[in-house]
Amino acid sequence: MPLTLSFWGDFAPVRGFREAYIAHGSDLIEQVMPVLDRCDLSMVNLEAPLCESNTGGEKIGPNLAGEKSSAQMLKSSGFDIVNLANNHIMDFGQAGLDETIKAISECELMSVGVGQNLAEARRLFRTTLQGLSVGIISIADAEFSEATEGKPGAAPLDIIENYHQLRDARQSCDLLFVSLHGGCEYQKLPSPDFRKITRFFVDCGADAVICHHAHVPAPYEIYRGKPIFFCIGNFLFDHNDPPPDWDMGYGVLLEYDTLTSTLDKLEIVPFRQAIRDGGIELLEGDEKTRFLAEIQGLNEILADEGRYKAEWEKYIETISSDYLYLLISPVILPGL
């Protein structure tokens, strides 16, 4: 019998989804539940603390928080573990983090990626499934939520330390996954540097790298036989004025042979998420075909170094004026 794991993007029961959750609960993600039932382990990125604290930390961008009881919704729907290494987990400081961890543990959800100090945040998650030792390392771009030796927070991206983490973890794991919260927001193609980092993680022993944070569905590639997903989009995350493709995302199902620990099957589960649609709606028919074709088109750009370089340079040109504005503007407005 194969071992199947699934990974899903940014879950933030905030803004409109906070009210929708209170009114409708797990109905918001009902269509995903049969998919989760097929999996031995399912993981989602919890993009906001679940707390009642109202003292936000100092940062650029919004301070997000969701209902503590939404942890139970994730558990009862079929999720097993939440990634907490992201740029919002410390939006309400130590109190918000403590409330979140308590809410998660009370409903017997597992978590990875944060701690009361740097050593705890970097701790490997490891479990045994169908006789295989499965490990997950969670990392976030170093932002406001970063843990230090004397401060709680998320495990930061640090290539040298991550190298040692992966090398050590590989010794005790049959399968090893990296959950990486990082990349350029709203950009579907990974930057050359970000791509190098994800490939380096495979070189260090990761069986797959799953990224989130860009808030749009991005391509994936198979590097040395291992899949790298550059962004799987939002799972459930409201926006007052959503950018293009904010509402689109996909889940990743990875099926492994339990005798050889090799990847037998990779499945993409595309969906739309929006208040107006009542939560998550799995794509079907022509809409699903178009979505998968778009991802495949992006995959083909990545596979062609010339096209990839040209597309990235084109993107850099489009944002140059924005950065120039930031340099000369007397006022910088908070971002998302």
ABEGO torsion letter per residue (X at the ends): XBBBBBBBBBBBBBEAAAAAAAAAEAAAAAAAAAAAAABABBBBBBABBBBABABBBBBBEBBBBBBAAAAAAAAAAGBABBBABBAAAAAAEAAAAAAAAAAAAAAGBBBBGBBABAAAAABBBBBBBGGBBBBBBBBBBBBAABBBAABBEBBBBBAAAAAAAAAAAAAABABBBBBBBBEBBGBABBBAAAAAAAAAAAAAGBABBBBBGAGBBBBBBBBGGBBBBABAEBABBBBABBBBGAABBBBBBBBBBAAAGBBABBBBBBBBBBAAAGEBBBBBEAAAAAAAAAAAAAAAAAABAAAAAAAAAAAAAAAAAAAAAAAABABBBBBX
